Amino acid sequence: MYIKKILLAIVFIGLAIAAYFAYYVYNTMMNANTAFNNDTAYIYIATNSTYEDVKQQLEPLLKDINTFDALAKQKKYNTNLKAGKFAITKGMNNNDIINSIRSKNLPITLSFNNQDSMEKLAGRISIQIEADSMSLLNAMKDSAFLSNYQFNKATALGMYLPNSYEFFWNTSAEQFRDRMLKEYNRFWTPSRNEKAQAIGLKREEVVALASIVYEESKQASEQPRIAGVYMNRIRIGMPLQADPTLKFAAYQLPEYKDTVIKRVLNIHKDIVSPYNTYKNLGLPPGLIAMPDISAIDAVLNFEKHQYLYFAADANRFGFHKFAKTLSQHNVNAREYQRYLSSQGINK
């Protein structure tokens, strides 16, 4: 009888322990453990993060960091971290949270517009992915990379086509650069390459001219006509005489640092620079800004016409008046100059 009581006691104790263990497991694994009100919270785990770094990010988001910690160690997540952007949904339990941050790295939409320098592009990208601006700049300016793919410092910016792309947040600087090279090569389809060859320009020359066209006009409907003017000038051996190239040349000089040129003057035409298309025949050594894809296609599909000149239209902001003769152009140009003067724009 005594032995029977001992056995029963052992059974009850075992059941109690099993029940407690089951409750603990359920509480640790299955109970909702989120403490935020939004539908979703995101954490960003850097490449060299420690488990303690992850816990610090999670703690404000969870009701009980200790139960998470216990399960994370049991599932060995603490020794197998993954970098990236991860989502935690309201009402998730610890098991779901661990599964999410272990294997469900979310892509991001990375975008950039028309940056006018590698430095500005690197800064724009660095706020969207893990790589910092200095590592991006070093990767983009890497001389071995540029030489290997037939770029140089003057043409390198042309490899980056303004658009939106899908990346993982933990993308490295080199991965970003290499992906942009793939996008650049994908953009240059056989059709575009054939068109460039047909008009006698290399890829980098098309982009250089497109950068001038884009700086002249943001109106996609007008860009093919402007491109046609420049192609006419190239055809007859006339200097491009593109005002945006004078601005670019000026901005390379110390005296124009942190200034904005609103009106191109004769003094700018005397700047000694390979980008001064008033003094130098042909295209400049490289692009002066990152052009839109529309401007690149405008060059490849330039409008065939007889125009050799254009001037900004004082009555239609953003558009231009085109002329076949210098005398007509001078009339259009004087009209716009009078408009600038009336607005007090003198430099």
N, C-alpha and C positions, 0 to 999 in steps of 0.2 A: 504493500500500500504506500509506503514511504517513497519507494523508488518510482511508483507511478506518479506521485505528486511532483517529484523532481523532474520527471520527463515532461509532464504537462507544463511545468513552469518554464522549462527550456524551450518548449514549443511556442508558448506565449511570448517569451522574450524574443525568440527568433522572428515570430510574426511581427512583433512590434518594431524590431530593427528593420525588417524588410519593408514594413509600411513607412517607416521614417525615411528609409533609403529611397523608396518609390516616390514619396512626397518631395524629397530633396531633388531627385532627378527631374521630376515634373516641374518643380519650381525653378530649377536651374535651366532646363532646356525648353520647356513649353510655355511658361507664363510670359505674357507680353512684358517687355522691359524697356520700352521707350518712354522718354519724359518730355518730348517736344509736342507742340500743338499743330505744326504744319503737317501736310501729308507725307512729305519726304524731307530728309536731311541728308547732306552730302559731307563726306570727309575726303580729304586729299592726303594720301600717304606718299611721302617723298621716297625717292630711291634708297636713301640711306637711313630711313627711319628705323628706330628701335621699337620694340614692343611697348615700352613705356611711353614713347611718343604717341603711339596709336591710342593707348589708354587715356592719355591726357585729352586727346581730341574727343574720345567717346564719352568720357565721364559726364560732361554737361548734358549729353543727349540721352543718358540711360538712368533708369530709376535706381538700379543696383549694380554698380561696377564690379562688386565682389563676386556675384554669381556669374557674370560674364567672364571674369578672370578665371574662375574655377573651371568653367567649361572650355575656355580657350586653351588652358594648359592641358586639359584632358585630351582635347582634339589636336594638341601640338601646333595650334595656330601661332602661339607665341614664338616659335622657332622657325616659322615658315611664312613670313610676311610677304605680301605682294604690293608693289607700288601702283598707284593709279588713283582714279576718281571712283568713289563707291557710294552707292545709295543705301540709306536705311529708311525703311517705310514705317510709318506710324503703326504701332501694334505688333511689330516684329518681336519674336522671342530671341533668346541668346543664340540658339542654334541657327536660326535664319540669318541673324546678323553676321555670325562667323562665316557662314556659307557665302553671304553676299560679299563681304570684304576680302574673302580669300580668292574668289574666282570670277567675280562679275565686274571687271574693270569696264567703266562706261566710256564710250567715245564722246568727244566734245566737238563742237563746230568751231573751227578756227577760221577767222576771217581777217583780211587786211585790205586796205584801199591803197590809193596811189601815194605811197611814201616816196620822198625825193632823195633819200640817202639810205645806205645800208644801216647806218646807225639808228635812224628812225624806224626802219623796218624791224631791226632787232629789238628795239624797245617795245614796239607794238606786239610782237610775237611773245615776248617774255612775260607779258601780263596774262597770257592765255594758256601757256604750258609750263611745265616744271623748269625747263632750261632757262637760265638767266641771260640777260642781254649781252654780257661780255662773252660767254661761251658761244652764243649764237653768232655774234659778230666775228669771233675768231674762226668759227667753222665756215661762215660764208665768205670770209676773206682768205681762207687757206690757199696759199699760192700753188701748192701741189694739186689741189682739187681743181682750181681754176685752169691751170695749165693743161691738166689731163682732159678737160672737157672743152677746150678751146674758148675759154673766157679770159678776161683780164680785169683789172680794177675798174676800167672805164665801162665795161660791158656787163659786169657781174650782176648788177641790179636787174638787168633785163631777163634774168632767169626766173624771176619771181612774178608770177602773173596774179594780179589782184582778183581775189575771188573768195569763196568760202570752201573749206575743206574739212574732212572728218579726220581727227587725230585722237590718239590717247593722250591724256593730260601728262603722263610721265614720259612723253617723247623727248629724246635728247636733242641737243643742237645738231649733231651730225645726222640724226634720223630725219629731222625737219628739213635740213638742206638737201639730203639725198632724195627725199620725197618730192621736193619742189623741182628737182632736176627731172624726175620721172614725169611730173605734171607738165613741165616745159616741153619735153620730148613728145609727150602725148598730144599736146596742143599743136605741135608742128606736124600735122598730118601730111600724107603725100600730096594732097591737093594744095595745101598752103606752101609746101616746099616748091611745088611746080610753079605756083604763081610768083613766088619770090624769084625763082630762076628766070621766069619769063620777063620780069621787069628789071632784071639785071642787078638785083640786090641780094646780099647774103642775109641770113636770119638776123644777125646783130645790127645790120644796116637798116633792115625793115623796122626793128624795134627802136633804133635811134631816131629815125624819121617819125615813127609813130609817137614818140615822146614829144617831139616838137608839135606835131599836129594836135595832140591832146592838150598841150599847154596853150595852144592858140584857141582851141574851142572845145568845150565840154559837150557841145551839141552833136550827138552821134549822127544826126541827119546831115550835118554840114561837113563832117570830117572827111568824107571821100572827095568833096570838092576842094578842100584845102590841100589834101594830099595831092590832088591833081595839079594844083598850082606849083607845088614844090617839085613834082616830077617833071613838069614843063620846064622849070628853071634848070634842073639837072640835065635835061635833054639838050638844051641849047647852050650849056656851059655858063649859065648865069649864077652868081652867088645866091645862096638861099635867102640871105638877108632876113633871117628869122629873129624877131625881137626876143622871144623867150631864151634863145641861146646867149644873147647879150646879158640878160638878167642872170643866167646861170654863171656866166664868166665873172660877172661883177660880184656875185655872192661868194666866190672863191677868194676874194681879196679882203684883207683885214678891215679896210675902211668901210666896207659894206656889211660887216658882221652885224647881225641883229637889226637890219634895216629891211624895209619893204619898198621895192621900186614899183611905183604905180604908173610912172610915165617914162618911157625910154627916151633918152636925150642924145644929142650928137656926141656928148662926152663919152657915153657908153660905147659908141661905135669905134672909139680909139683904143679900147682895152686890148692889150696884147694877150691873146689866148687862143689855143686851137679851137675853142668853142665859139669864137667870134666869127659868125658866118657872113658878116659884112666884109671882113678882110680875107677870109679863107674860102676857097672854092670847095664845093662838095659837102659831104656830111661831116659832122663833128666826130671825134674819136669814139664817142659812146652816147648813151641816152642821157638826157638832162633831168628826167624824172620818170617814174614808173607809169607807163601808159595803160589805159584801159584796153581790154581785148578789142573793143569796138574800134579804137584808133589803129591797132595793128591790122585788123581786117580792112579798115579804110585805106591803108596804104596798099595792101595786097589787091584791093578792088577799087583803086582810085578812079575818080570820075575823069573821063577823057573830054577835054574842052580846050578852049583857046585862052583861058585866063592866065595872066602872069602876075597879077597883083590882087591884094585884098586889104581892106581896112575895116576896123571895128565899126559897126553901125550904131550911131548915136541914138537912133530911134528904136532900135530893137536890141536890148541888152543881151549880150551873149552871142549875137550873130554878126555877120560881116557883109560888107558890100564888095563885090568882085569886079575887076576891070581887066580889059584886054590891052589897054594902052596906058602909058605912064601919065599922060595928061588927064585921063579920066580918074586914074588912081589918085593923083594929086588933089583933085577936087574932093574925092571921098575922104582922103586923109586930112585935108584942112578942115573939113566939117567935123571930124572927130576931135581934132586938136582944139578947135573952138569949144567943143563940148567940155573937154577936160579943163580948159582954162576957166570956163564958166562955173565949174565945180570946185575951183581952187586947187586943182591937182597939178602941181608944177614940177614934181620930181617923183 
